[in-house]
Amino acid sequence: MGFSMPAEWDRHEATWLAWPHNPTDWPDKLDTICWVYGEIVRKISPGERIRMLVNSAAGEKTAQRYLECAGADPTRVEFIRHPTNRGWMRDSGPIFVRRHWNRRTETAIVHFHFNAWAKYSDWKKDRQVPEVAARHLSKRLFDAHAGNREFVLEGGGIEVNGRGTLLATEECYLQSEIQVRNAGLDRKGFEKALHDYLGATNVFWLAGGVAGDDTHGHVDDICRFVDRKTLVLVKEGNTEDVNYRPLNENWDRIQDLRLEDGSRPEVIALPMPGPIFFDRDRLPASYANFYIANHAVLVPTFNDPKDRLALGLLGELFKDRIVVGIHAVDLVLGFGTLHCLTQQQPA
């Protein structure tokens, strides 16, 4: 029907978030995480509206109090009451597509049937979010299927340049034994669904993600487009680190990437921070989990010497936006950071 997924740097109408409430995502840190959300909203809201899911009227009051204390403009935040299991809007939130026809622009939402990364049992409230968003915005809702089955996809598992090229990892969507989203669906069937629902004409498969990622290989921790022909790919320089070999395999593969027009992209190395552990578990800390808003690019930082390198590199690539660091040592306890929490609504 001519719909496709726009690039993240295209103009937004709003950013979708969900107010944090599940203490199991951030053990003993929920109050701290609320303050981080205040900073996220404060940095995004000068350039676009915030649409914030809250569980209840009481949850809305709590969110308002934190946001006002953090200096965020409350008039830029629209609260939508819908109970959620968690708040990872990149994966459970509305994924928007857009088309231009008859001198008009239309946006719609694709329902990709979130199932908590085929790992957790509490997902039924989160699965309803695209339907809630479509009703709230009076948007058309497309029900994604592959054959006669629901098609499961998370926004963190794909990366697009808005011109037809889409990146994903084999670890996340094609491995046959762990966190199976679409049982029995092969590479050809998966790529057809990506074409049908996101307008992807050129799908490229990287190998896998970073250590500690409980989504089993989301691409938004390793490789991101910064414009239609340029991407950053994380690189681990420590040969003793568990990430060294799998990330090097991605660098080997990226040499074969051609864009939708047949050209080679420019690929720039993005450093990895030093390892972060919680209770002996490796956490998926990565500078690639940045979020591109209208006004600013929000980059996770980890109290690491490489924070400055990552901010400087991204600052050179995004000359039309302010590049700001958001402290994410506490956020990453939930196995995700800024890109995982946000979902853009294109203008």
Protein Blocks (a to p, Z undefined) as FASTA:
>chain_A
ZZacddfkbccfbdcddddfbfklmghilmmmmmmmmmmmmmmmmmoccddddfblklmm
mmmmmmmmnopafklpccdddddfblcfklmmccdddddeehiacdddddehiahholaf
blmlmmmmmmmmmmmnopacddddehjbccdddfklpccehiopacddfklmmpckgopf
bghiafklmmmmmmmmnopabdcddfbdcehiangopaklmbccfbfkbccddddfblkb
mklmmmmmmmmmmmmpccfkopacddddddddddddeehiacfddfklcccdfkbccddd
ehiaklmmmmmmmmmmmmmbccddddfklmmmnopafkmmpccddZZ
